[in-house]
Amino acid sequence: MELLRFITCGSVDDGKSTLIGRLLYESKLLYADHLAALEADSRRVGTRGGELDFALLVDGLAAEREQGITIDVAHRFFATEARRFIVADTPGHEQYTRNMVTGASTADAAVILIDARKGVLSQTRRHAHIVSLLGIRHVALAVNKLDLVGYSQEVFERVSAEFARENDFDEIVCVPMAATEGVNVVGHSELTPWYDGKTLLQWLESVEIPTAADGPSRFLVQWVNRPDATFRGFSGRVLRGTLRQGDEVRVGERTSTVDRIVTMDGDLPEAPTGSSVTVVLADDVDASRGDVLAAAADPPGTADTFQAHLVWLNETGLLPGRHYLAKIGARTLGFSATKALQLNEIGVAEVHFDAPVAFESYRTSRDLGSFVVLDRLTNATVGAGMIDFALGSTDVRWQHLTVDKQARAGRNGHRPCVVWLTGLSGAGKSTIADLVEKALHAEGRHTFLLDGDNVRHGLNSDLGFTDADRVENIRRIAEVAALMVDAGLIVLVSFISPFRAERALARELVEENEFCEVFVDTPLAVAEQRDPKGLYRKARRGELANFTGIDSPYEPPENPEVRLDTTALSPEAAAEVVVAKLRTLGVC
């Protein structure tokens, strides 16, 4: 028996939970103990004067029962003679958009509720947009609470026409309903004699379920299976189509033939969509976790830059230029953001991965067209993305150069390195960096000093001091510093650089032994007392916004190579400590 996954969504108090509860009740799908518990809960915490409060079947959280709203995503399984179902009851509040996205991400169809008294609201449009964005093409519009407008056919038709006019789903079925009374939920009602369309359950039992069985084969590699020297296979799942023994497949630029399809119960002649198997190829092809074995005659595209829709799921907003991790398929890659988003916001962005990936648009394939965004430092999930299409050319590649970093470093007579000085304004970074460079220059070392104030006169003159601009400021400098290391230089970087994520990015752009983080550790009170530029006084008076340490955060390094306590060290002594550390690291 086939399974339909669907969601219910709509504005707050449109009756989503009540509808699901009534659907289960009217379909006689409640066990006796569930019904007894519902009767007891309805008398104790219900909102219908002791009558059955069907919303309590899915509003399980205490906060939901207290407020009479849905907060989390509640899933229920039920079945009729025609079909099995998993329904996700999703929240109506805008602040819980991320929960609604979670519920919709695996759904095949959607039931969108509208309060007949209120009509199409902004939140209705928001949910319809998310439903469309997440690839759901079959929608039932439940115009609910018709009992409160006298079961008016005119109201129903007006609301239905407005919704249909604003949306372009493949299928929109509009059902007049009063969920509390069970009107047109399972069976037709005499209260709406003018309606002869499908009831909600009839639609759910007959709606088309999208299938990935048709189309060219796609097999996602999740593990390279090598139990011994005689066997090498690729374990994973068939995302689409049917993979057969003897099929010609492509992975990257190589093609091969499926030699065996292996399972614990023996070899198979073919593996249909959804199968988890191990594929053995006829040739020794280099493939790893996250690669896709695809029909050679019709492979997916490969690119590293995309236009994608992003849904932001974290309280800390997405910042331009900040690098994140993106998990696409079974692979984790670097991801560079280009536009700022806040919690629950949805936007279109240009997304850059640090390596090409096999992809298809989200509308074609949820598996190859979606990715999860992770924080680089905590691995926490912070966003979700849906690929629209590739951008740019895949022909832009690294050009091999004869004179490389090693050759330049050999000519200079020392190893290249980034010496990254970070700390509050007034900590003494620029003074110490200048003294370090002076000492290295006297020894004949090839150096360059990038100072925070100096680069804002040119390279970064277009940037302000918001968190977003600070991230981009450091991203640019990190890239420049990496280029200077490639030139064989010892590059000193003197920037407040308040965020750990961007300092981590700067470290990752060079080799492991080419980065030395120096924390110029000066307490805020001491830095403010020095205040050589009068910036702290301006910030305290409210004349200077987004000033680090006052109204913008500073995240101190957790494990710097060098920590300089400037309350105990003079600038000259601090510079000597840094130079000594560089000698210890073998830089000079």
C-alpha positions in Angstrom: 0.0 0.0 0.0 1.5 3.3 -1.0 2.4 6.0 1.5 1.4 9.7 1.2 3.3 12.3 3.3 1.5 15.6 3.6 1.5 18.7 5.8 -1.1 21.0 7.1 -0.2 24.7 7.3 -1.9 28.1 7.6 -2.1 31.1 9.9 -2.4 30.9 13.6 -5.7 29.5 14.8 -6.9 28.5 11.4 -7.8 25.0 12.8 -5.0 22.8 11.5 -4.7 20.6 14.6 -8.5 20.4 14.9 -8.7 19.3 11.3 -6.2 16.5 11.7 -7.9 15.3 14.9 -11.4 15.4 13.2 -10.0 13.5 10.3 -8.7 10.7 12.5 -12.0 10.7 14.5 -14.3 10.7 11.5 -12.3 8.0 9.8 -12.7 5.8 12.9 -8.9 5.6 13.1 -8.6 6.3 16.9 -8.0 3.4 19.3 -10.2 3.1 22.3 -7.5 4.3 24.7 -6.7 7.3 22.5 -10.3 8.3 22.4 -10.6 7.8 26.2 -7.5 10.0 26.7 -8.9 12.7 24.3 -12.2 12.7 26.3 -10.3 13.2 29.5 -8.0 15.9 28.1 -11.0 17.7 26.6 -12.7 17.9 30.0 -9.4 19.0 31.7 -7.7 21.4 29.3 -10.0 21.6 26.2 -11.4 24.8 24.7 -14.8 23.5 23.7 -16.7 23.4 27.0 -16.1 19.7 27.6 -16.9 18.6 24.1 -14.2 16.7 22.2 -11.3 19.1 21.5 -9.7 17.4 18.5 -6.7 19.7 18.4 -5.4 18.0 21.6 -4.6 14.9 19.5 -1.6 16.6 18.0 -0.9 19.6 20.3 1.1 17.6 22.7 3.5 20.3 24.2 2.3 22.0 27.4 3.0 25.4 25.9 0.8 24.4 22.9 -2.1 23.5 25.1 -1.7 26.6 27.3 -1.7 28.9 24.2 -4.0 26.9 22.0 -1.4 27.0 19.1 1.0 24.7 17.4 4.7 25.3 18.1 6.6 22.2 17.1 6.0 19.9 14.1 3.7 17.0 15.2 3.6 13.9 13.0 0.8 11.3 13.0 0.5 8.1 11.1 -2.8 6.7 10.0 -4.2 4.5 7.2 -7.4 3.8 5.3 -8.2 1.0 2.9 -6.9 3.1 0.0 -3.6 4.5 1.3 -1.3 5.0 4.3 -0.5 8.5 5.5 2.0 10.5 7.6 0.7 14.0 8.3 2.9 16.8 9.7 1.0 19.5 11.6 3.2 22.6 11.2 3.1 25.9 13.2 1.3 29.0 12.0 3.5 31.6 13.7 6.1 33.3 11.5 8.6 32.8 14.3 8.3 29.0 13.7 8.9 29.2 10.0 11.9 26.9 10.3 9.6 24.2 11.9 7.2 24.6 8.9 10.1 24.1 6.5 11.2 21.0 8.3 7.7 19.5 8.0 7.4 20.4 4.3 10.8 19.1 3.3 9.7 15.5 3.1 6.0 16.1 2.1 4.3 15.1 -1.2 1.3 17.2 -0.8 0.0 20.1 1.4 -3.3 21.1 3.0 -3.3 24.9 3.4 -6.0 26.2 5.8 -7.7 29.6 5.5 -10.1 31.0 8.1 -13.2 31.9 5.9 -13.7 35.1 8.0 -10.2 36.4 7.3 -9.4 35.2 3.8 -6.0 35.1 2.3 -3.5 36.6 4.7 0.2 37.4 4.4 1.1 34.3 6.4 -1.1 32.3 4.0 1.0 33.7 1.1 4.2 32.9 3.0 3.3 29.3 3.6 2.1 28.9 0.0 5.5 30.3 -1.2 7.4 27.9 1.1 5.3 24.9 -0.1 6.1 25.8 -3.7 9.7 26.5 -2.9 10.1 23.0 -1.3 8.8 21.3 -4.5 5.2 20.4 -3.4 3.0 20.7 -6.4 -0.3 19.3 -5.1 -2.4 21.4 -2.7 -5.8 21.2 -1.1 -7.1 24.6 0.1 -9.3 24.0 3.1 -11.5 27.1 3.5 -12.3 26.4 7.2 -14.7 27.8 9.8 -17.5 28.2 7.2 -19.9 27.7 10.1 -18.9 31.1 11.3 -20.0 32.8 8.1 -23.2 30.8 7.6 -21.8 28.3 5.2 -21.7 31.0 2.6 -20.9 29.8 -0.9 -20.0 33.3 -2.0 -17.4 33.6 0.8 -15.9 30.2 -0.2 -15.7 31.0 -3.9 -14.2 34.4 -3.3 -11.5 33.1 -1.0 -10.8 30.1 -3.3 -10.5 32.4 -6.4 -8.1 34.7 -4.7 -5.8 31.9 -3.6 -5.9 30.2 -7.0 -5.2 33.5 -8.8 -2.0 34.0 -6.7 -0.5 30.5 -7.0 0.5 28.2 -9.9 0.6 24.8 -8.3 0.0 21.8 -10.6 -3.2 21.0 -8.7 -5.3 23.1 -6.3 -8.5 21.5 -4.9 -10.6 23.9 -2.8 -12.8 22.3 -0.1 -15.4 24.2 2.0 -15.0 23.0 5.6 -15.9 23.4 9.2 -13.4 21.1 10.9 -15.0 21.3 14.4 -18.2 19.9 12.9 -16.6 17.5 10.5 -18.1 19.2 7.4 -16.5 17.8 4.2 -13.6 16.3 6.2 -14.5 12.7 5.5 -18.0 12.8 4.0 -20.1 15.4 2.3 -22.4 17.5 4.5 -26.0 18.7 4.0 -24.8 22.1 5.3 -23.0 22.7 2.0 -25.5 21.3 -0.6 -23.9 23.6 -3.2 -20.6 21.7 -3.1 -20.2 18.4 -4.9 -16.4 18.2 -5.2 -14.1 15.9 -3.2 -14.0 15.8 0.5 -10.6 16.2 2.1 -10.1 12.5 2.7 -11.2 11.7 -0.8 -8.6 14.0 -2.2 -5.9 12.6 0.1 -6.7 9.1 -1.0 -6.5 10.0 -4.7 -3.9 12.8 -5.0 -1.0 11.8 -7.2 2.2 10.9 -5.3 5.3 12.1 -7.1 7.7 9.3 -7.9 11.4 9.2 -8.6 11.2 5.8 -10.3 11.1 7.3 -13.8 14.1 9.0 -15.4 17.8 8.4 -15.7 19.4 6.5 -12.8 21.1 8.3 -10.0 23.1 6.4 -7.2 24.5 8.4 -4.3 27.7 7.0 -2.9 27.7 7.0 0.9 30.6 4.7 1.7 33.5 3.0 -0.2 33.2 -0.6 0.9 36.5 -2.4 1.1 36.3 -5.3 3.5 39.5 -6.9 2.1 42.0 -6.5 -0.8 39.7 -8.5 -3.2 36.6 -6.4 -3.0 35.9 -2.8 -3.7 32.3 -1.5 -4.0 30.3 1.6 -3.5 27.6 1.4 -0.9 24.7 3.9 -1.1 21.1 4.4 -2.3 19.4 4.6 -5.6 17.9 8.1 -5.7 16.1 7.8 -9.0 15.5 5.4 -11.8 16.5 1.7 -11.8 20.2 0.7 -11.8 20.8 -2.6 -13.7 23.8 -4.9 -14.0 25.6 -4.0 -17.2 24.5 -0.3 -17.2 27.0 2.2 -18.3 27.5 4.8 -15.6 29.4 8.0 -15.2 31.1 9.4 -12.1 32.9 12.7 -12.6 34.8 12.5 -15.9 35.1 8.7 -15.9 32.7 6.1 -17.3 32.4 2.4 -16.3 29.9 -0.4 -16.3 28.0 -1.9 -13.4 29.5 -5.3 -12.8 27.6 -6.4 -9.7 24.8 -5.1 -7.5 25.5 -6.7 -4.1 23.3 -7.1 -1.0 23.5 -9.1 2.2 21.1 -11.6 0.5 23.1 -12.0 -2.6 23.5 -10.2 -6.0 20.6 -8.6 -7.7 20.1 -8.0 -11.5 18.7 -4.6 -10.8 18.0 -2.1 -8.0 14.9 0.2 -8.1 14.5 3.6 -6.7 15.0 3.7 -2.9 17.2 0.6 -2.8 20.3 0.5 -0.5 22.9 -1.6 -2.2 26.6 -1.9 -2.9 27.6 -1.4 -6.5 30.8 -2.9 -8.0 32.1 -1.4 -11.2 34.0 -3.1 -13.9 36.8 -0.6 -13.8 38.9 0.9 -11.0 37.2 4.3 -10.9 38.0 6.9 -8.2 34.9 7.7 -6.4 34.2 8.6 -2.7 31.4 9.6 -0.3 29.1 12.2 -1.9 29.9 11.2 -5.5 27.0 10.2 -7.8 27.0 7.2 -10.2 24.7 8.3 -13.0 23.4 7.0 -16.3 26.2 7.8 -18.7 23.9 8.9 -21.4 22.2 11.5 -19.1 24.4 12.5 -16.2 23.6 15.4 -13.8 25.3 18.7 -14.1 28.5 19.6 -12.2 29.2 23.1 -10.9 30.5 25.0 -7.8 28.4 28.2 -8.1 24.7 28.3 -7.9 21.6 30.5 -7.5 19.8 29.0 -4.6 16.9 29.8 -2.2 18.1 29.9 1.4 15.9 29.5 4.5 17.8 30.7 7.6 17.2 28.6 10.7 19.5 30.1 13.3 19.2 33.0 15.7 22.6 34.3 14.5 22.0 35.7 11.1 23.8 34.8 7.9 26.5 37.3 7.2 28.0 38.2 3.8 31.4 36.8 3.1 31.3 34.4 6.1 32.2 30.9 5.1 30.0 28.0 6.2 29.9 24.3 5.6 27.3 22.9 3.2 26.2 19.3 3.4 24.9 18.3 0.0 24.0 14.6 -0.6 26.6 12.8 1.5 29.4 15.4 1.1 30.4 18.3 3.3 31.9 21.3 1.5 32.8 24.9 2.1 30.1 27.5 1.4 30.4 31.2 1.0 27.4 33.4 1.7 26.7 36.6 -0.2 23.5 38.1 1.4 22.5 38.6 4.9 19.5 36.7 6.3 17.9 36.6 9.8 16.1 33.8 11.6 13.1 32.5 9.6 13.9 34.7 6.6 14.0 33.3 3.0 16.2 34.8 0.3 17.8 34.2 -3.0 21.6 34.0 -2.9 24.6 33.3 -5.0 26.3 30.2 -3.4 29.9 29.3 -3.9 31.2 25.8 -3.0 34.9 25.2 -2.7 34.7 22.2 -5.1 32.4 21.2 -7.9 29.4 18.9 -7.0 27.0 16.8 -9.0 23.6 18.6 -8.9 20.1 18.9 -10.3 17.6 21.7 -9.6 15.6 21.1 -6.4 12.4 20.9 -8.5 14.0 17.9 -10.4 15.6 16.2 -7.4 15.3 16.9 -3.7 18.3 14.8 -3.0 20.7 16.4 -5.5 19.1 19.8 -5.4 19.2 20.6 -1.6 21.9 21.2 1.0 22.1 21.9 4.7 24.2 24.8 5.9 26.4 24.2 9.0 28.3 26.5 11.2 32.0 25.9 10.6 33.0 26.0 14.3 30.1 24.2 16.0 28.7 22.0 13.1 25.2 23.3 14.2 22.6 23.4 11.4 21.9 27.0 10.6 20.2 27.0 7.3 18.8 25.0 4.3 19.2 25.6 0.6 17.4 24.7 -2.6 19.4 24.9 -5.8 17.7 26.7 -8.7 20.4 26.5 -11.3 24.2 26.7 -11.8 26.0 30.1 -12.3 29.2 30.9 -14.2 31.5 28.6 -16.1 32.8 25.2 -14.9 35.8 25.8 -17.1 37.5 28.2 -14.6 40.3 26.2 -13.2 43.6 26.7 -11.3 46.4 27.5 -13.7 49.7 25.7 -13.0 52.6 28.1 -12.5 56.2 27.1 -12.9 57.5 29.5 -10.1 55.6 28.4 -7.1 55.5 29.2 -3.4 58.4 26.9 -2.6 60.6 28.5 -5.2 59.8 32.0 -3.9 60.4 30.9 -0.3 63.7 29.4 -1.4 64.8 32.6 -3.0 63.8 34.6 0.1 65.7 32.2 2.4 62.9 31.7 4.9 59.5 30.1 5.3 56.3 32.2 4.5 53.8 32.8 7.3 50.8 34.8 8.3 51.3 36.5 11.7 47.7 37.5 12.7 47.5 40.0 15.5 44.0 40.3 16.9 42.6 42.3 19.9 40.5 45.3 20.9 41.0 48.7 19.5 43.8 50.4 21.5 45.3 47.0 22.5 48.6 47.9 20.8 48.3 45.6 17.7 49.6 48.1 15.2 52.5 49.2 17.4 53.6 45.6 18.1 53.2 44.6 14.5 55.4 47.5 13.3 58.1 46.6 15.8 58.0 42.9 14.7 58.3 43.9 11.0 61.2 46.2 11.9 63.1 43.4 13.6 62.5 40.9 10.8 63.4 43.5 8.1 66.7 44.1 10.0 67.4 40.4 9.7 66.9 40.5 5.9 63.4 38.8 6.0 60.9 39.6 3.3 57.8 41.0 5.0 54.7 43.0 4.5 52.3 44.6 7.1 48.6 44.8 6.5 47.1 47.3 8.9 43.4 47.6 9.6 43.3 51.4 9.2 45.5 51.5 6.1 43.5 49.0 4.0 40.3 50.9 4.7 41.7 53.8 2.6 41.7 51.6 -0.5 40.9 48.0 -0.8 38.1 48.1 1.9 37.1 51.7 1.6 33.6 50.6 0.6 33.0 48.8 3.9 31.5 50.1 7.1 31.5 48.7 10.6 28.4 46.5 10.8 28.9 42.8 11.6 28.3 42.0 7.9 30.9 44.6 6.8 33.4 43.4 9.4 33.1 39.8 8.1 33.7 41.0 4.5 36.6 43.1 5.7 38.4 40.2 7.2 37.5 37.8 4.4 39.2 40.1 1.9 42.3 40.5 4.1 42.5 36.8 4.7 42.5 36.2 0.9 45.2 38.9 0.4 47.3 37.4 3.2 47.1 34.0 1.6 48.3 35.4 -1.7 51.2 37.1 0.1 52.2 33.8 1.7 52.1 32.3 -1.8 54.5 35.0 -2.7 56.9 33.7 0.0 56.4 36.6 2.4 56.1 36.8 6.1 52.9 38.9 6.3 51.8 40.6 9.5 48.1 41.3 9.8 47.0 43.8 12.4 43.2 43.8 12.6 40.6 43.7 15.4 39.1 40.8 13.6 36.4 40.3 16.2 34.9 36.9 15.1 36.5 33.5 15.5 34.8 32.2 12.3 36.7 34.6 10.1 40.0 34.1 11.9 39.5 30.4 11.4 38.9 31.0 7.7 42.2 32.9 7.5 44.0 30.0 9.1 42.4 27.5 6.7 43.5 29.5 3.6 47.2 28.6 4.2 49.0 25.5 5.2 49.0 24.2 8.8 52.4 25.5 9.6 51.9 28.9 8.0 49.7 30.7 10.5 50.5 32.2 13.8 47.7 33.8 15.7 48.8 36.4 18.2 46.2 37.6 20.8 47.1 41.0 22.0 45.3 40.6 25.3 44.3 43.9 26.7 41.3 44.3 29.0 38.5 46.5 27.8 39.0 49.0 30.7 42.7 49.4 29.9 42.1 49.8 26.1 39.4 52.3 26.9 41.7 54.2 29.2 44.4 54.4 26.5 41.8 55.4 23.7 44.5 57.0 21.5 41.9 58.0 18.8 39.1 58.9 21.1 36.9 56.2 19.6 35.7 54.7 22.9 34.5 58.2 24.1 32.6 58.6 20.9 31.1 55.1 21.2 30.0 55.8 24.8 28.3 59.0 23.7 26.4 57.1 21.0 28.3 58.9 18.2 30.0 55.7 16.9 27.8 52.7 16.3 28.9 49.0 16.1 32.1 49.6 18.0 33.8 46.5 19.2 33.7 46.0 22.9 30.9 48.5 23.4 27.9 47.6 21.2 29.6 45.0 19.0 31.0 41.7 20.3 34.7 40.6 20.4 35.3 36.8 20.5 38.8 36.3 22.0 40.9 33.4 20.6 40.6 30.1 22.4 44.0 28.6 21.5 46.3 31.3 20.0 50.0 30.5 19.3 51.0 33.6 21.2 49.2 35.5 24.0 50.6 38.9 24.8 49.5 40.4 28.2 50.0 44.1 27.4 49.4 45.1 31.0 52.7 43.3 31.9 54.7 43.6 28.6 56.0 46.7 26.9 55.5 46.9 23.1 59.2 46.2 22.6 59.0 43.1 24.9 55.9 41.9 23.2 57.5 42.2 19.8 60.5 40.1 21.0 58.1 37.4 22.2 56.5 37.2 18.7 59.9 37.1 16.9 61.0 34.3 19.3 57.9 32.3 18.5 58.5 32.6 14.8 62.0 31.2 15.3 60.5 28.3 17.3 58.1 27.6 14.5 61.0 27.6 12.0 59.8 30.6 10.1 63.0 32.6 10.5 
